[in-house]
């Protein structure tokens, strides 16, 4: 078990006593950065069923997710994607939580949870479709019970809370889970979602990945207390967990899911991790981030710590490492092939799937655009109004 330190030692001044007390709040940890398994009287119970085989699978999942991220970043640098939001360093937070979910739970994510999407079974080409600019969204949400990525910061928390209200009205025991970053906690949408979730005690889990940087602003600037402690103001219980520890994340997520299924209402999870790469591939983190900080967090890498645990258990064999590498490479090849061979959308495709029923206002726009394209001799414009619809 690990606890946060106040940092400088000595006795806190009276005016700082409250802040020092917050800093001592437990950070749930089951695997140390060195790969040692540590016992926890409460959270060991929630991962007691994880076998050696499943631990190897979690290691493989994280390695594959990192390979997806590295490959997508390379595709963007090569001009195949317009943009990519890296998740490097956050694999444990995403895999540990996603593998705790049931198929009928519904996920509402930000744009960075591509590891969650992989665990939910998304088609690899669909992961990059929107980032190539070939579609307005990546996949059919109902095929994997995960909404398409939300670009508007924090808006997905409102969607999740509304969906959870529907679950409650249906009398089901599934759960809505929403992912967002530390920066999103300063958005009105997130706070409003927590107000509704607490008022109606709906089955929703607020999963905040505290990666320490909201684009170029450090988390300490927007919150002088732990983000998990903000939830108390809404009457929502919270957990603060080592986000680079896949077992601790899984345990915390299972606790929150079980509470929601029992009718206990929402839970806020703060998974403390670190964004090792840029906010997006359009960002240069060296302009605002200390290289020493990056080095410190590299020593807490989520994949290497599980590798250390597997090695101590005698499970990190050459055969396992080769199997994981082969799968990761195969996934990367499949995603790259799907990206580079993806057909360009037709100009009039932009009007498809905007509304579920005919809409005269949109029909007029479509007709005008078709006529505009036809004026240039564009074959796409030479379509009848009915054919374009």
DAFEN-V78624 format. One record per pair of residues at least 24 apart in sequence whose ideal C-beta (glycine too) atoms are under 8 Angstrom apart, sorted by sequence separation. I is the first residue (numbers start at 1). J is the second residue. If there is no record, write none. Layout:
I;J, I;J
This chain:
2;26, 3;27, 91;115, 95;119, 120;144, 122;146, 156;180, 184;208, 1;26, 2;27, 66;91, 87;112, 90;115, 94;119, 120;145, 206;231, 348;373, 65;91, 85;111, 86;112, 87;113, 120;146, 154;180, 176;202, 178;204, 180;206, 182;208, 274;300, 347;373, 363;389, 1;28, 2;29, 85;112, 87;114, 117;144, 153;180, 157;184, 176;203, 177;204, 178;205, 180;207, 181;208, 182;209, 1;29, 87;115, 153;181, 175;203, 176;204, 177;205, 178;206, 179;207, 180;208, 181;209, 182;210, 186;214, 239;267, 241;269, 243;271, 244;272, 62;91, 65;94, 85;114, 117;146, 174;203, 175;204, 176;205, 178;207, 179;208, 180;209, 181;210, 182;211, 236;265, 238;267, 239;268, 241;270, 242;271, 243;272, 244;273, 273;302, 2;32, 61;91, 62;92, 65;95, 116;146, 153;183, 154;184, 173;203, 175;205, 177;207, 179;209, 181;211, 182;212, 183;213, 184;214, 206;236, 236;266, 237;267, 238;268, 239;269, 240;270, 241;271, 242;272, 243;273, 244;274, 153;184, 154;185, 158;189, 165;196, 182;213, 183;214, 236;267, 237;268, 238;269, 239;270, 241;272, 347;378, 358;389, 117;149, 157;189, 161;193, 168;200, 182;214, 183;215, 211;243, 236;268, 238;270, 240;272, 348;380, 62;95, 154;187, 157;190, 160;193, 161;194, 164;197, 181;214, 210;243, 347;380, 61;95, 153;187, 154;188, 155;189, 158;192, 162;196, 168;202, 183;217, 209;243, 346;380, 347;381, 154;189, 158;193, 161;196, 165;200, 167;202, 168;203, 348;383, 2;38, 113;149, 153;189, 154;190, 157;193, 161;197, 167;203, 183;219, 186;222, 198;234, 1;38, 58;95, 109;146, 152;189, 157;194, 165;202, 182;219, 185;222, 186;223, 194;231, 197;234, 198;235, 231;268, 351;388, 1;39, 58;96, 61;99, 107;145, 108;146, 109;147, 111;149, 158;196, 164;202, 185;223, 198;236, 230;268, 351;389, 1;40, 106;145, 107;146, 108;147, 110;149, 111;150, 154;193, 164;203, 183;222, 195;234, 197;236, 105;145, 106;146, 107;147, 109;149, 110;150, 111;151, 164;204, 182;222, 194;234, 228;268, 348;388, 58;99, 104;145, 106;147, 109;150, 161;202, 163;204, 182;223, 228;269, 72;114, 103;145, 108;150, 185;227, 194;236, 228;270, 110;153, 161;204, 191;234, 227;270, 84;128, 160;204, 226;270, 69;114, 182;227, 185;230, 68;114, 69;115, 110;156, 160;206, 207;253, 68;115, 81;128, 84;131, 109;156, 83;131, 108;156, 205;253, 65;114, 82;131, 108;157, 157;206, 65;115, 68;118, 81;131, 82;132, 81;132, 82;133, 108;159, 205;256, 80;132, 108;160, 205;257, 62;115, 65;118, 75;128, 61;115, 64;118, 65;119, 106;160, 72;127, 76;131, 108;163, 205;260, 68;124, 72;128, 204;260, 244;300, 246;302, 61;118, 106;163, 203;260, 244;301, 245;302, 61;119, 203;261, 244;302, 68;127, 72;131, 243;302, 203;263, 206;266, 208;268, 210;270, 245;305, 246;306, 205;266, 206;267, 208;269, 210;271, 212;273, 244;305, 201;263, 203;265, 204;266, 205;267, 206;268, 207;269, 208;270, 209;271, 210;272, 211;273, 212;274, 213;275, 116;179, 201;264, 202;265, 203;266, 206;269, 208;271, 210;273, 211;274, 212;275, 216;279, 201;265, 202;266, 205;269, 207;271, 209;273, 211;275, 215;279, 201;266, 113;179, 213;279, 112;179, 198;265, 216;283, 104;172, 106;174, 108;176, 197;265, 198;266, 215;283, 105;174, 106;175, 107;176, 108;177, 109;178, 110;179, 112;181, 197;266, 216;285, 104;174, 105;175, 106;176, 107;177, 108;178, 109;179, 110;180, 105;176, 106;177, 107;178, 108;179, 110;181, 216;287, 102;174, 105;177, 107;179, 194;266, 213;285, 216;288, 102;175, 101;175, 110;184, 194;268, 213;288, 101;177, 177;253, 213;289, 97;177, 177;257, 97;179, 175;257, 94;179, 175;260, 175;261, 174;261, 173;261, 164;260, 112;209, 164;266, 161;266, 97;207, 93;207, 94;209, 93;209, 90;209, 90;211, 89;211, 96;245, 93;243, 96;246, 100;250, 92;243, 93;244, 95;246, 96;247, 99;250, 92;244, 96;248, 97;249, 101;253, 105;257, 90;243, 92;245, 96;249, 97;250, 100;253, 92;246, 96;250, 100;254, 89;244, 91;246, 102;257, 93;249, 97;253, 101;257, 92;249, 96;253, 100;257, 97;269, 97;271, 93;271, 93;273, 92;273, 90;273, 62;246, 89;273, 90;274, 89;274, 90;275, 89;275, 88;275, 89;276, 58;246, 87;275, 88;276, 89;277, 58;247, 86;275, 88;277, 86;276, 87;277, 86;277, 58;250, 86;278, 85;279, 86;280, 85;280, 86;281, 84;280, 85;281, 50;247, 83;280, 84;281, 83;281, 83;282, 47;247, 50;250, 81;281, 25;226, 22;225, 23;226, 25;228, 47;250, 22;226, 25;229, 46;250, 47;251, 73;277, 77;281, 19;224, 43;248, 46;251, 76;281, 19;225, 46;252, 22;229, 44;251, 47;254, 124;331, 128;335, 132;339, 43;251, 46;254, 69;277, 73;281, 89;297, 127;335, 134;342, 43;252, 46;255, 93;302, 125;334, 134;343, 92;302, 124;334, 125;335, 128;338, 132;342, 134;344, 135;345, 28;239, 33;244, 40;251, 91;302, 92;303, 124;335, 128;339, 134;345, 28;240, 29;241, 30;242, 43;255, 89;301, 90;302, 91;303, 27;240, 28;241, 29;242, 89;302, 125;338, 129;342, 26;240, 27;241, 28;242, 31;245, 92;306, 124;338, 125;339, 136;350, 25;240, 27;242, 30;245, 31;246, 123;338, 29;245, 31;247, 28;245, 30;247, 31;248, 125;342, 136;353, 30;248, 29;248, 28;248, 30;251, 28;251, 28;252, 66;303, 2;242, 62;302, 63;303, 62;303, 59;303, 62;306, 27;272, 59;306, 58;306, 59;307, 55;306, 59;310, 55;309, 56;310, 55;310, 55;313, 81;339, 56;315, 80;339, 55;315, 64;324, 80;340, 52;313, 59;320, 63;324, 67;328, 71;332, 75;336, 63;325, 66;328, 67;329, 70;332, 52;315, 60;323, 64;327, 68;331, 72;335, 56;320, 60;324, 64;328, 67;331, 68;332, 71;335, 75;339, 59;324, 63;328, 67;332, 71;336, 75;340, 33;299, 33;300, 60;327, 64;331, 68;335, 33;301, 35;304, 35;305, 34;305, 35;306, 33;305, 35;307, 36;308, 37;309, 32;305, 35;308, 36;309, 31;305, 34;308, 35;309, 31;306, 35;310, 37;312, 35;311, 36;312, 35;312, 31;309
